[in-house]
């Protein structure tokens, strides 16, 4: 899977975001996702960068996991709702 923002929509990847090293943290929040509670870390390469890197550390009933994606700032709406596509039947 490619996380390129040039595609039709951002894609989710598992693990730690490769751009985390060297990026600045813009926000750290706790969010309630369809799959569980998560620590959401929003990063960018600079204060004025349009490309935003999102890292989620998620706690579910089946254990913890990490997901990440990158998207232009104007394409962030609805990204968290798309995480529902990754919920296994055991977690629903």
N, C-alpha and C positions, 0 to 999 in steps of 0.2 A: 504494500500500500504506500502511496506517495502522499505526503502532506502538503504538496505544492498548492499555493493559493491561486494558481493560474487555472486550475481545473474548475468544473462546474460548482463544486462546493468543497469546503474543507473536509478532510478525512481524519478519523481518530486513529491514533497509534497507541500501543501499550508500552509502558516503561517511562523512563525519564527523558524529557525533551532535550534533544542534542544541542539546542541553542541556549539552554539554561546557563551554561558557562559563558560569561562575558555579557550577558543581558542584564538590564536593570529591572528590578521588581517595581511594577507600577501599583499593584494592589495585592493584598492577601485577604481573602474572605472565606467564611464558611457558608456553604450552600447546601440546600436540600435538593438532591437530584432524584429522578425516578429510581435509581439503583441504590441509593443510600446517601448518607451525609458525606460531604467532601470538603477538603481544604483546596481552595481554588487560588492558584498563583498566576497572576497576569504579568507577563514580562514583555519587554521590547528592547531592541538594540540601542535605542536612544529615546529621549523624552518626546521627540517629534515624529518617531517612526510610525508609519501607517500599518505595518505588519505586526500583529499582536500574537504572542506565543502564550498559550494557555496550558497549564499543568494542573491536573486534578489528582489528588490522593484521596481515594474513595474507600469508605468503610461500609461493607455490606454484611448481611447475615452469613454469607459464605466466605468471608475473609476480606482482606484489604487488597487493593490493586491501584495502579497508577495509569492514567491515560493522558495524552496530550494531543494538541492540534495547533495549527497556525492559521490565521485568517486576517484579511484586511479589517481594520477597525469597524468599517461600516457593514461587515458581514458577520458580526458576532451574535446578533439577535437570533435566537432559536437554536444555538449550538448545544446548549445544555439539554434541551428537550430531545435532541437527536441521540443522546446517550441511551435513551430507552431502547434503541435498536440493538444494544449490546447486552441487554438483560437476558439472562438464561431463564428457562421455564422454572427452575428451582428458586429463582430470586423474585419471581412475580407474585 
